[in-house]
Amino acid sequence: MLGFFRSFLKSRFGAAIALVFLGLIALAFASADITGSGFGGIAGGDRAATVGSARIGTAELTKALTNAFEQERQKSPGLTMKQFLDGGAMDGVLNEMIDRLALAEWGKKHGLVVSDRLVDSEIIKISAFQGPDGKFSQTAYDQLLTQRGLTDKDVRSDLAQGLMARQLLLPAAFGAQMPDEAVVRYASLLTEKRTGTVLTVPSLAFIPQNPPSADVVSAFYNANKARYMQPERRTIRYVVINESSLKDLAAPTEAEIANRYKLNTAVYAPSDERSITQVIVPTEAAAKALIAEVGKGGSLDAAARAKGLAASQMANQTREGLTRQTAKAVADAVFAAASGTLAAPAKSTIGWHVIKVDAVNRNPGKTLDQARPELVTMLTLEKRRAALADLAAQVEQQVDGGSGLADIAKNLGLTVSTTPPLRADGSVFGQSTEKAPAEIAPLIQAAFAMEREGEPQLAEIKAGEVFAVYDIGQLTASSPAPLDRIRDVVARDWGLDQGSAKAKVAADKILAALNKGTPVAEAVKQAGVALPAPQPVEMARQQLTAMQGQVPPALALLFAMAEGTNKRLEGPNKAGWFVISLKDIIPGEVKRADPVFAQASQEFRTVTGNEYAKGLNLAIRNDVGVERNEAAIKAVRNQLTGANAQ
C-alpha cells in the first residue's frame, strides 16, 4: 500500500529523513574496506564543494565514493567504477554529503549544539564498537578506526552532523497530516477495479529464418559489447604462516617452569571452599529461634519462608572471600561447621547470620611435579605463539622493505600457492559452483581492493594463530567475452534483436488499429503472423497490492492508464512487446470509518512529514549557500575511472 502511495505522489519517500540515519561512518563499518588514498593533481584544487563556510574536499569525496562503490560491488561483483558513476552515484553521494554539511552549518549558525557527551552516547550504541560482553570497547573502537583509515575526529564529526540533522528535520516532520478529503480520494484508488486486455507480441514470432553471416554477427557484437562483459577476476598468490611454519623451539626450562608455578601459587595451593545457604535476621534471639525451628526437622529455607524471610545461596566460597562479603566471625563459624550442618550464629554489620553448610569442597592443591605437565603445555603454547608473532613481525618488515612474495616464501622455506581466477564474490571464474580455498576466504575482499599485481600484504586470518602473505598474481579487468567463444549466443541475440524490431512494428500497427476503435480480435490481424490469444484482465487494485512489489510490468501499466486508452510496452530482454487496452475503471468507495482510511491516513502522515522535512532541508541548503567545483568533481571522476591515463 505504501509503495503505491509513493509511486502515485511521485515523491522520493523518506529522502530527507534518511539524512538522519545516513552517514559515512555507518557505510564505513558495514563495508570491509575503505580506500583512503589521496589524489594528486586534482584540477581546481582539493575542494569539491563549498557549503557555507565549510567545504568538502576531493579526498573526502573520493573516500565516500570508493566506499559506496565497494558496497554496491558486494551485490553486483561485475560492477565497474565507470558503470557505478554513470548510474548517478557521483551526484547522489555528493548531494548527501552537501545536505548533511549544510544542516550542520545552519545549526551552528543559529546556536544549535551537539555536545561531546551526546556524541559519546551515540558511539557506545554502535555494535561494531562493542566487545564480547556487549559493552563499548575502547580497544575495538581503536582497532576498527585503524582498519578503516579513520580518526576519532572523523567519527565524531560525522555523528555530530547526523545528530544535528535529527534535531532539525524530525521536528519539521512531526505531527504532519493530510486533510481527510485528500486521504479519502487517494485511498479510494485502492478499492477500484479495472477491466481490459493484454496482448503479447513475442519477438520469436518475427525472428529471421536464415542464420546471420559472420560479418553480421561480428558487427552486432562490436555494437553491443556491453551486453557481453565478463567480470573482473584475479588470481591470488599466497603463503599461509602458522605454527607448522616455525622451526624447532627450545622446550621450557626448569627455571621457567618453577617461575610460572610460583606466579600461580594461588592456583596450585590447597584450598577449602564452602557452598552455603544463609538467612540474615536482626537479633541473636531471632537467629537462635530460627536454628531451633530448623532443628525440629525442617529445612532452613522452609523455616525462613514461614517467618517471612528469604534465604540466599552462595557457592564455592573461600574463607577470605566470605570474610570480605560478611565478617570474620561469620567466616570462622562457617569454616568450623561440617558439611550438612548449621554453623553457630555469628554477627556482621548487617545482622545475625544463620548459615547451613551445603557442601565442602577441599582441593589438596598440586606440587610442582604434579603441575609440571600442564605448566609445560602452557609455556610451550606461549612460546609458539610468541615465536609466531615474531615471525609475522619479521615478514611485515620484509613486506615494508619491498621484498616480493617469492623471496619471502623462500626465506620462510614455504611454497607459494596460487588460486584459479576468482571473481569478487570468491567464486572461480567460469565455474560459479566452485569457491576459493576456505583458508584464504577472508583475504578475497581486500585482494579485490588492491590496485595492482605483485605488491604483497600481510594479513591475520586467525588472531595470534594464522597469518598469510599474499599478493595479486594476475589481474584481468572487466572486458567483453571473446566473440569466438560466444558466437552462438551473439547470433541468438541478433535474431532476438531483429525479431524485437519487427515485433515493435507489428505492435504499433495493432495499437493504431485499437486507437481507431477496431475490436481487439480484428486489430490482432494487423501483425500478419499468428500471435498468442489476447488475455482479458479484470482485477482490483487490492490484488495488485497483494503481489508485494512483484507486479508484472503490463499490469502495472494497466493500472496507470486513463480509461479507454491503449498503450504499448516493451517486454524484458528483447522478448517482445505488450499492447495494453484499458476498457473500464470502476471507482472504489472508502468511508472514514473503513480500516483502509485509517491505514492510509497514517501512511500519508509519514509522506507529508517527509515532504516538509525535504522542503526545510532545501531551504536550509539555499540559505547556507552551496557552490560546486565542477572541475574538481570531474577530476575526481576521471581519476576514479582511470580516464586520466587514457
C-alpha positions as CSV (number, residue, x, y, z in Angstrom):
1,M,0.0,0.0,0.0
2,L,2.7,2.4,0.9
3,G,4.6,1.6,-2.3
4,F,1.5,2.6,-4.2
5,F,1.3,6.0,-2.5
6,R,5.0,6.7,-3.1
7,S,4.6,6.0,-6.8
8,F,1.3,7.9,-7.0
9,L,2.7,11.0,-5.4
10,K,5.9,10.7,-7.4
11,S,7.8,11.6,-4.2
12,R,11.2,10.4,-3.1
13,F,9.9,8.9,0.0
14,G,12.0,9.4,3.1
15,A,14.8,11.2,1.2
16,A,15.0,13.9,3.8
17,I,14.6,11.8,7.0
18,A,17.1,9.4,5.6
19,L,19.7,12.1,6.2
20,V,19.2,11.5,9.9
21,F,20.3,7.9,9.6
22,L,22.7,8.0,6.7
23,G,26.4,8.7,7.3
24,L,29.8,7.9,6.1
25,I,30.6,6.1,9.3
26,A,27.6,3.7,9.0
27,L,28.8,2.9,5.5
28,A,32.4,2.5,6.6
29,F,31.6,0.0,9.2
30,A,29.2,-2.0,7.1
31,S,31.9,-2.3,4.4
32,A,35.0,-4.4,4.7
33,D,37.4,-1.8,3.4
34,I,37.7,1.9,2.7
35,T,40.2,3.3,0.3
36,G,41.7,6.4,1.8
37,S,44.3,7.1,-0.8
38,G,44.8,10.8,-1.6
39,F,44.5,12.3,-5.1
40,G,47.3,14.3,-6.5
41,G,47.0,16.8,-9.3
42,I,43.2,17.4,-8.9
43,A,42.1,20.2,-11.2
44,G,40.6,23.1,-9.4
45,G,42.3,22.4,-6.1
46,D,41.2,20.0,-3.4
47,R,37.7,21.5,-3.0
48,A,34.8,19.5,-4.5
49,A,32.1,21.8,-3.0
50,T,31.8,24.8,-0.6
51,V,28.9,24.7,1.9
52,G,28.6,28.0,3.8
53,S,32.0,28.5,5.5
54,A,32.9,24.8,5.2
55,R,33.9,22.7,2.3
56,I,34.0,19.1,1.1
57,G,37.5,18.1,0.0
58,T,38.2,15.9,-3.1
59,A,39.9,13.3,-0.9
60,E,36.7,13.1,1.3
61,L,34.5,12.8,-1.8
62,T,36.8,10.1,-3.2
63,K,36.6,8.1,0.1
64,A,32.9,8.3,0.2
65,L,32.5,7.2,-3.5
66,T,35.0,4.4,-3.2
67,N,33.2,3.1,-0.1
68,A,29.8,3.3,-1.7
69,F,31.2,1.5,-4.8
70,E,32.5,-1.3,-2.7
71,Q,29.1,-1.7,-1.1
72,E,27.4,-2.0,-4.4
73,R,30.1,-4.3,-5.8
74,Q,29.3,-6.8,-3.0
75,K,25.8,-7.0,-4.5
76,S,27.0,-6.9,-8.2
77,P,30.6,-8.3,-8.3
78,G,30.9,-7.4,-12.0
79,L,30.2,-3.7,-11.5
80,T,32.9,-1.3,-12.6
81,M,33.6,2.1,-11.2
82,K,32.6,3.7,-14.6
83,Q,29.2,1.9,-14.5
84,F,28.7,2.9,-10.9
85,L,29.4,6.6,-11.7
86,D,27.4,6.6,-14.9
87,G,24.4,5.4,-12.9
88,G,24.4,8.8,-11.0
89,A,26.4,7.8,-7.9
90,M,28.6,10.9,-8.1
91,D,25.7,13.3,-7.7
92,G,23.9,11.1,-5.3
93,V,26.8,10.7,-2.9
94,L,27.9,14.4,-3.2
95,N,24.4,15.7,-2.6
96,E,24.0,13.6,0.5
97,M,27.3,15.0,1.8
98,I,26.3,18.6,0.9
99,D,22.9,18.2,2.6
100,R,24.4,16.9,5.9
101,L,27.1,19.6,6.0
102,A,24.5,22.3,5.2
103,L,22.3,21.2,8.1
104,A,25.4,21.2,10.4
105,E,26.5,24.7,9.2
106,W,23.0,26.1,9.6
107,G,22.5,24.7,13.0
108,K,25.9,26.1,14.2
109,K,25.0,29.5,12.8
110,H,21.7,29.6,14.8
111,G,23.1,28.3,18.1
112,L,22.2,24.6,17.9
113,V,24.8,22.5,19.6
114,V,25.7,18.8,19.6
115,S,27.6,18.1,22.8
116,D,30.5,15.7,23.2
117,R,28.5,13.7,25.7
118,L,25.7,13.3,23.2
119,V,28.2,12.0,20.6
120,D,29.7,9.7,23.2
121,S,26.2,8.3,23.8
122,E,25.8,7.5,20.1
123,I,29.3,5.9,19.8
124,I,28.6,3.4,22.6
125,K,25.4,2.3,20.8
126,I,27.3,1.2,17.6
127,S,27.5,-2.6,17.7
128,A,30.8,-2.5,15.8
129,F,32.5,-0.8,18.8
130,Q,31.2,-3.3,21.3
131,G,33.3,-6.1,22.9
132,P,32.3,-9.7,23.6
133,D,30.3,-8.5,26.7
134,G,28.1,-6.3,24.6
135,K,29.5,-3.1,26.1
136,F,31.6,-0.4,24.4
137,S,35.2,-1.5,24.0
138,Q,37.9,1.2,23.5
139,T,40.1,-1.5,22.0
140,A,37.5,-2.5,19.4
141,Y,36.9,1.2,18.7
142,D,40.6,1.9,18.1
143,Q,41.2,-1.2,16.0
144,L,38.3,-0.6,13.7
145,L,39.2,3.1,13.2
146,T,42.8,2.0,12.3
147,Q,41.5,-0.7,9.9
148,R,39.2,1.8,8.1
149,G,41.7,4.6,7.9
150,L,39.6,6.8,10.1
151,T,40.3,9.0,13.1
152,D,38.4,9.7,16.2
153,K,37.8,13.2,14.8
154,D,36.3,11.7,11.6
155,V,33.8,9.6,13.6
156,R,32.8,12.3,16.0
157,S,32.3,14.9,13.2
158,D,30.1,12.5,11.2
159,L,28.0,11.5,14.1
160,A,27.6,15.2,15.1
161,Q,26.3,16.0,11.6
162,G,23.8,13.2,11.9
163,L,22.6,14.4,15.3
164,M,22.3,17.9,14.0
165,A,20.2,16.7,11.1
166,R,18.0,14.8,13.6
167,Q,17.4,18.0,15.7
168,L,16.4,20.0,12.6
169,L,14.4,17.6,10.4
170,L,12.5,15.5,12.9
171,P,10.5,18.4,14.4
172,A,9.7,19.6,10.8
173,A,8.1,16.2,10.0
174,F,6.5,15.6,13.4
175,G,2.7,15.8,13.5
176,A,2.2,16.3,9.8
177,Q,-1.2,15.3,8.5
178,M,-3.0,15.3,5.2
179,P,-6.7,16.6,5.0
180,D,-9.3,13.8,5.3
181,E,-10.8,14.7,1.9
182,A,-7.4,14.1,0.2
183,V,-6.9,10.8,2.1
184,V,-10.4,9.6,1.1
185,R,-9.8,10.4,-2.6
186,Y,-6.4,8.6,-2.8
187,A,-7.4,5.7,-0.5
188,S,-10.4,5.0,-2.7
189,L,-8.0,4.1,-5.5
190,L,-7.1,1.0,-3.5
191,T,-10.5,-0.4,-4.0
192,E,-11.1,0.5,-7.6
193,K,-11.4,-2.2,-10.3
194,R,-10.2,-2.2,-13.9
195,T,-11.0,-4.3,-16.9
196,G,-9.0,-4.5,-20.1
197,T,-6.9,-6.7,-22.4
198,V,-3.2,-7.5,-22.6
199,L,-1.9,-8.7,-26.0
200,T,1.6,-10.2,-26.3
201,V,3.6,-9.7,-29.5
202,P,6.6,-12.0,-29.0
203,S,9.9,-11.4,-30.8
204,L,10.2,-15.2,-31.5
205,A,7.3,-14.9,-34.0
206,F,9.4,-12.5,-36.1
207,I,13.0,-14.0,-35.9
208,P,14.6,-14.3,-39.4
209,Q,14.6,-17.9,-40.7
210,N,18.1,-17.7,-42.1
211,P,21.1,-17.5,-39.8
212,P,23.2,-14.4,-39.8
213,S,26.5,-14.2,-41.7
214,A,29.8,-14.0,-39.8
215,D,30.1,-10.3,-40.7
216,V,26.6,-9.5,-39.3
217,V,27.4,-11.4,-36.1
218,S,30.7,-9.5,-35.8
219,A,29.1,-6.1,-36.4
220,F,26.4,-6.9,-33.8
221,Y,28.9,-8.0,-31.3
222,N,31.0,-4.8,-31.7
223,A,27.9,-2.6,-31.3
224,N,26.8,-4.4,-28.2
225,K,29.9,-5.3,-26.3
226,A,28.5,-4.0,-23.1
227,R,26.0,-7.0,-23.2
228,Y,28.8,-9.5,-23.1
229,M,31.0,-8.0,-20.4
230,Q,32.8,-10.5,-18.1
231,P,33.5,-9.5,-14.5
232,E,36.9,-8.6,-13.2
233,R,38.9,-11.6,-12.0
234,R,42.1,-12.0,-10.1
235,T,44.4,-14.8,-9.1
236,I,45.7,-14.6,-5.5
237,R,49.2,-15.9,-4.7
238,Y,49.6,-16.6,-1.0
239,V,51.7,-18.3,1.7
240,V,50.0,-19.3,5.0
241,I,52.0,-18.9,8.1
242,N,51.0,-20.9,11.2
243,E,52.7,-23.0,13.9
244,S,53.8,-25.5,11.4
245,S,55.9,-22.8,9.7
246,L,58.0,-22.5,12.9
247,K,61.4,-24.1,13.3
248,D,62.1,-26.2,16.3
249,L,61.7,-24.3,19.5
250,A,63.5,-24.8,22.8
251,A,61.5,-26.6,25.4
252,P,60.6,-24.7,28.6
253,T,63.5,-24.7,31.1
254,E,63.2,-25.9,34.7
255,A,63.7,-22.3,35.8
256,E,60.8,-21.1,33.6
257,I,58.6,-23.9,34.9
258,A,59.4,-23.1,38.5
259,N,58.8,-19.4,38.0
260,R,55.4,-20.0,36.4
261,Y,54.5,-22.3,39.3
262,K,55.5,-19.6,41.7
263,L,53.4,-17.0,39.9
264,N,50.4,-19.3,40.1
265,T,50.7,-20.2,43.7
266,A,47.1,-19.3,44.4
267,V,46.0,-21.8,41.6
268,Y,48.0,-24.7,42.9
269,A,47.9,-24.1,46.6
270,P,45.4,-26.3,48.7
271,S,42.0,-24.7,49.1
272,D,38.9,-25.1,51.1
273,E,35.6,-23.8,49.7
274,R,32.1,-23.9,51.1
275,S,28.7,-23.7,49.4
276,I,26.2,-22.3,51.9
277,T,22.5,-21.2,52.4
278,Q,22.1,-18.2,54.7
279,V,19.4,-16.2,56.3
280,I,20.1,-12.8,58.0
281,V,18.0,-11.7,61.0
282,P,18.2,-8.6,63.2
283,T,18.9,-10.1,66.6
284,E,20.7,-13.0,68.2
285,A,17.5,-14.2,69.7
286,A,15.8,-14.4,66.3
287,A,18.8,-16.3,65.0
288,K,18.6,-18.9,67.8
289,A,14.8,-19.2,67.3
290,L,15.3,-19.9,63.6
291,I,18.0,-22.5,64.4
292,A,15.6,-24.2,66.8
293,E,12.9,-24.3,64.1
294,V,15.4,-26.0,61.7
295,G,16.4,-28.4,64.5
296,K,12.8,-29.8,64.6
297,G,13.3,-31.4,61.2
298,G,12.6,-28.6,58.7
299,S,14.9,-27.0,56.1
300,L,16.5,-23.6,56.6
301,D,14.8,-22.3,53.5
302,A,11.3,-23.5,54.6
303,A,11.8,-22.2,58.2
304,A,12.8,-18.8,56.8
305,R,9.8,-18.6,54.5
306,A,7.4,-19.5,57.4
307,K,8.7,-16.3,59.1
308,G,8.5,-14.2,56.0
309,L,12.3,-14.2,55.4
310,A,14.3,-15.1,52.3
311,A,17.2,-17.5,52.1
312,S,20.1,-16.9,49.7
313,Q,22.8,-19.3,48.3
314,M,26.5,-18.6,48.0
315,A,28.5,-21.2,46.1
316,N,32.2,-22.1,46.4
317,Q,33.2,-19.5,49.0
318,T,36.8,-19.3,50.3
319,R,37.4,-18.2,53.9
320,E,38.9,-14.9,52.6
321,G,36.1,-14.3,50.1
322,L,33.4,-14.9,52.7
323,T,35.2,-12.6,55.2
324,R,35.2,-9.8,52.6
325,Q,31.4,-10.2,52.0
326,T,30.3,-10.7,55.6
327,A,32.6,-10.6,58.6
328,K,35.5,-12.7,60.1
329,A,33.3,-14.1,62.8
330,V,30.8,-15.3,60.2
331,A,33.5,-16.9,58.0
332,D,35.1,-18.6,61.1
333,A,31.7,-20.0,62.1
334,V,31.1,-21.4,58.6
335,F,34.5,-23.0,58.2
336,A,34.2,-24.6,61.7
337,A,31.0,-26.4,60.7
338,A,30.8,-29.7,58.9
339,S,29.0,-30.3,55.6
340,G,25.2,-30.5,56.0
341,T,25.2,-28.8,59.4
342,L,24.2,-25.4,60.7
343,A,27.0,-23.1,61.8
344,A,26.9,-21.2,65.0
345,P,25.0,-17.9,64.7
346,A,27.5,-15.0,64.0
347,K,27.1,-11.3,63.7
348,S,28.2,-8.9,60.9
349,T,27.5,-5.2,60.4
350,I,24.1,-6.0,58.8
351,G,22.7,-8.5,61.3
352,W,23.0,-12.1,62.6
353,H,23.7,-14.9,60.1
354,V,22.1,-18.3,60.3
355,I,24.0,-20.5,57.8
356,K,23.8,-24.0,56.7
357,V,26.9,-25.5,55.1
358,D,25.5,-27.3,52.0
359,A,28.8,-28.7,50.7
360,V,32.5,-28.7,51.4
361,N,35.0,-28.8,48.6
362,R,38.6,-29.4,49.6
363,N,41.2,-29.1,47.0
364,P,44.5,-30.6,48.0
365,G,46.4,-28.5,45.5
366,K,49.3,-29.6,43.3
367,T,53.0,-29.8,43.9
368,L,55.5,-28.6,41.3
369,D,55.9,-32.1,40.0
370,Q,52.2,-32.7,39.8
371,A,51.6,-29.4,38.0
372,R,54.6,-29.8,35.6
373,P,52.7,-31.4,32.6
374,E,50.2,-28.6,32.4
375,L,52.8,-25.9,33.0
376,V,55.0,-27.4,30.2
377,T,52.0,-27.4,27.8
378,M,51.1,-23.8,28.8
379,L,54.6,-22.5,28.4
380,T,55.1,-24.4,25.1
381,L,52.0,-22.8,23.7
382,E,53.1,-19.4,24.8
383,K,56.5,-19.8,23.2
384,R,55.0,-21.0,19.9
385,R,52.6,-18.0,19.9
386,A,55.4,-15.6,20.7
387,A,57.6,-17.1,18.0
388,L,54.8,-16.9,15.5
389,A,54.2,-13.3,16.4
390,D,57.9,-12.6,16.0
391,L,57.9,-14.4,12.6
392,A,54.9,-12.3,11.5
393,A,56.7,-9.1,12.5
394,Q,59.8,-10.2,10.5
395,V,57.6,-10.8,7.5
396,E,56.0,-7.5,7.9
397,Q,59.4,-5.8,7.9
398,Q,60.2,-7.7,4.6
399,V,56.9,-6.5,3.1
400,D,57.5,-2.9,4.2
401,G,61.0,-3.2,2.8
402,G,59.7,-4.1,-0.7
403,S,60.5,-7.8,-0.8
404,G,58.5,-9.9,-3.2
405,L,56.3,-12.8,-2.2
406,A,58.6,-15.4,-3.8
407,D,61.6,-14.1,-1.7
408,I,59.5,-14.0,1.5
409,A,58.4,-17.6,0.9
410,K,61.9,-18.7,0.1
411,N,63.1,-17.2,3.4
412,L,60.4,-19.0,5.3
413,G,61.1,-22.3,3.5
414,L,57.5,-22.3,2.2
415,T,55.8,-22.8,-1.2
416,V,53.7,-20.1,-2.8
417,S,50.1,-21.3,-3.7
418,T,48.0,-19.7,-6.4
419,T,44.3,-19.7,-6.8
420,P,42.4,-20.0,-10.1
421,P,41.0,-16.8,-11.4
422,L,38.5,-15.6,-8.8
423,R,35.5,-13.2,-9.0
424,A,34.9,-10.6,-6.3
425,D,32.4,-12.9,-4.6
426,G,35.0,-15.7,-4.2
427,S,33.7,-17.9,-6.9
428,V,36.0,-19.3,-9.6
429,F,35.6,-17.6,-12.9
430,G,33.7,-19.8,-15.3
431,Q,32.7,-22.2,-12.5
432,S,30.2,-20.5,-10.3
433,T,29.8,-23.5,-8.1
434,E,33.5,-23.7,-7.2
435,K,34.9,-21.4,-4.5
436,A,38.3,-20.1,-3.4
437,P,40.1,-22.2,-0.8
438,A,38.5,-21.7,2.6
439,E,41.8,-20.8,4.2
440,I,42.1,-17.6,2.2
441,A,38.4,-16.6,2.1
442,P,39.0,-13.7,4.5
443,L,41.6,-12.2,2.0
444,I,39.4,-12.0,-1.0
445,Q,37.7,-8.7,-0.4
446,A,41.0,-7.0,0.5
447,A,42.6,-8.6,-2.6
448,F,40.0,-7.0,-4.8
449,A,40.7,-3.6,-3.3
450,M,44.4,-3.8,-4.3
451,E,45.3,-1.7,-7.2
452,R,48.0,-3.7,-9.0
453,E,49.8,-7.1,-9.1
454,G,52.9,-8.1,-7.2
455,E,52.5,-6.0,-4.1
456,P,52.5,-8.4,-1.1
457,Q,50.5,-7.7,2.0
458,L,50.4,-9.4,5.4
459,A,47.1,-10.3,7.0
460,E,46.0,-12.0,10.2
461,I,43.5,-14.8,9.4
462,K,43.0,-16.2,12.9
463,A,44.1,-14.0,15.8
464,G,47.5,-15.0,17.0
465,E,47.5,-18.3,15.2
466,V,47.3,-18.0,11.4
467,F,48.8,-15.3,9.1
468,A,49.1,-15.0,5.4
469,V,51.3,-13.1,3.0
470,Y,49.5,-12.6,-0.3
471,D,49.5,-10.5,-3.5
472,I,47.7,-10.4,-6.8
473,G,49.2,-12.8,-9.3
474,Q,47.2,-11.7,-12.4
475,L,44.6,-9.0,-12.6
476,T,42.2,-9.3,-15.6
477,A,40.0,-6.2,-15.9
478,S,36.3,-6.5,-16.8
479,S,36.1,-7.0,-20.6
480,P,33.8,-8.4,-23.2
481,A,33.9,-12.2,-23.7
482,P,35.8,-13.2,-26.9
483,L,33.5,-13.5,-29.9
484,D,34.8,-16.9,-30.9
485,R,33.7,-18.3,-27.5
486,I,30.1,-16.8,-27.6
487,R,29.4,-16.7,-31.3
488,D,26.2,-18.8,-30.9
489,V,24.9,-16.6,-28.1
490,V,25.6,-13.4,-30.2
491,A,23.8,-15.0,-33.2
492,R,20.8,-15.8,-31.0
493,D,20.8,-12.3,-29.6
494,W,21.0,-10.8,-33.1
495,G,17.9,-12.9,-34.0
496,L,16.0,-11.7,-31.0
497,D,17.0,-8.1,-31.7
498,Q,15.8,-8.4,-35.3
499,G,12.6,-10.1,-34.1
500,S,12.1,-7.4,-31.4
501,A,12.3,-4.6,-34.0
502,K,9.7,-6.3,-36.2
503,A,7.5,-7.1,-33.2
504,K,7.6,-3.4,-32.4
505,V,6.4,-2.5,-35.9
506,A,3.6,-5.1,-35.5
507,A,2.7,-3.8,-32.1
508,D,2.5,-0.2,-33.5
509,K,0.1,-1.4,-36.2
510,I,-2.1,-3.1,-33.6
511,L,-2.0,0.0,-31.4
512,A,-3.0,2.2,-34.3
513,A,-5.9,0.0,-35.1
514,L,-7.1,-0.1,-31.5
515,N,-6.9,3.7,-31.3
516,K,-9.2,3.9,-34.4
517,G,-11.8,1.8,-32.5
518,T,-11.1,-1.5,-34.2
519,P,-12.1,-4.5,-32.0
520,V,-9.1,-6.4,-30.4
521,A,-9.8,-9.6,-32.4
522,E,-9.6,-7.6,-35.7
523,A,-6.6,-5.4,-34.6
524,V,-4.5,-8.5,-33.9
525,K,-4.7,-9.4,-37.6
526,Q,-2.5,-6.3,-38.4
527,A,0.5,-8.3,-37.1
528,G,0.5,-10.5,-40.2
529,V,1.5,-13.6,-38.1
530,A,-0.2,-15.8,-35.5
531,L,0.0,-14.3,-32.1
532,P,-1.0,-15.6,-28.6
533,A,-4.6,-15.1,-27.8
534,P,-5.4,-11.8,-26.1
535,Q,-5.6,-12.1,-22.3
536,P,-8.7,-10.4,-20.7
537,V,-7.9,-8.7,-17.3
538,E,-10.5,-7.9,-14.6
539,M,-8.7,-7.0,-11.4
540,A,-8.9,-4.9,-8.3
541,R,-6.0,-2.7,-7.2
542,Q,-6.0,-4.6,-3.9
543,Q,-4.9,-7.7,-5.8
544,L,-2.1,-5.7,-7.3
545,T,-1.0,-4.5,-3.8
546,A,-1.1,-8.2,-2.6
547,M,1.7,-9.0,-5.1
548,Q,4.1,-7.2,-2.8
549,G,6.1,-5.5,-5.4
550,Q,6.2,-8.5,-7.8
551,V,3.8,-6.8,-10.3
552,P,4.1,-7.7,-14.0
553,P,5.0,-4.6,-16.0
554,A,1.9,-4.9,-18.2
555,L,-0.4,-5.0,-15.2
556,A,1.4,-2.0,-13.6
557,L,0.9,0.0,-16.8
558,L,-2.8,-1.1,-16.9
559,F,-3.4,0.5,-13.5
560,A,-1.6,3.7,-14.5
561,M,-3.5,4.4,-17.7
562,A,-6.6,6.5,-18.4
563,E,-9.9,4.9,-19.1
564,G,-10.5,4.0,-22.7
565,T,-6.8,4.3,-23.8
566,N,-4.3,1.9,-25.3
567,K,-0.6,1.7,-24.7
568,R,2.5,-0.2,-25.9
569,L,5.1,-1.6,-23.6
570,E,8.4,-3.3,-24.3
571,G,8.9,-6.7,-22.6
572,P,12.1,-7.6,-20.8
573,N,15.3,-8.8,-22.5
574,K,14.0,-8.2,-26.0
575,A,11.4,-10.9,-25.5
576,G,8.7,-8.9,-27.3
577,W,6.1,-6.2,-26.8
578,F,2.8,-5.8,-25.0
579,V,-0.2,-3.9,-26.2
580,I,-2.5,-3.0,-23.3
581,S,-6.0,-1.8,-23.7
582,L,-7.9,-0.4,-20.7
583,K,-11.7,-0.6,-21.1
584,D,-13.3,0.4,-17.8
585,I,-12.3,1.9,-14.4
586,I,-14.8,1.1,-11.6
587,P,-14.1,3.6,-8.8
588,G,-13.9,2.3,-5.3
589,E,-15.6,3.8,-2.2
590,V,-13.9,4.4,1.1
591,K,-15.7,5.8,4.2
592,R,-13.9,7.5,7.1
593,A,-14.9,4.5,9.3
594,D,-13.2,2.0,7.0
595,P,-9.9,0.4,8.2
596,V,-8.3,1.3,4.9
597,F,-8.9,5.0,5.6
598,A,-7.1,4.8,9.0
599,Q,-4.2,3.0,7.4
600,A,-4.0,5.5,4.5
601,S,-4.2,8.4,6.9
602,Q,-1.3,7.1,9.0
603,E,0.9,6.5,5.9
604,F,0.1,9.9,4.4
605,R,1.2,11.5,7.7
606,T,4.6,9.9,7.1
607,V,4.7,11.0,3.4
608,T,3.6,14.6,4.3
609,G,6.1,14.8,7.1
610,N,8.9,13.8,4.9
611,E,7.9,16.3,2.2
612,Y,8.0,19.0,4.9
613,A,11.4,17.8,6.1
614,K,12.6,17.7,2.5
615,G,11.4,21.3,1.9
616,L,13.1,22.5,5.1
617,N,16.3,20.8,4.0
618,L,16.2,22.5,0.6
619,A,15.5,25.9,2.2
620,I,18.5,25.5,4.6
621,R,20.7,24.5,1.7
622,N,19.7,27.6,-0.2
623,D,20.2,29.8,2.9
624,V,23.7,28.4,3.7
625,G,24.8,28.6,0.1
626,V,26.3,25.8,-1.9
627,E,28.9,26.1,-4.6
628,R,30.1,23.1,-6.6
629,N,33.6,22.9,-8.1
630,E,32.7,21.1,-11.3
631,A,36.4,21.0,-12.4
632,A,37.4,19.2,-9.2
633,I,34.4,16.9,-9.4
634,K,35.2,16.0,-13.0
635,A,38.9,15.3,-12.0
636,V,37.8,13.0,-9.2
637,R,35.6,11.1,-11.6
638,N,38.4,10.9,-14.2
639,Q,40.9,9.6,-11.6
640,L,38.4,7.0,-10.2
641,T,37.7,5.7,-13.7
642,G,41.2,5.9,-15.0
643,A,40.3,8.4,-17.7
644,N,43.4,10.5,-17.0
645,A,45.6,7.6,-18.0
646,Q,43.9,7.3,-21.5
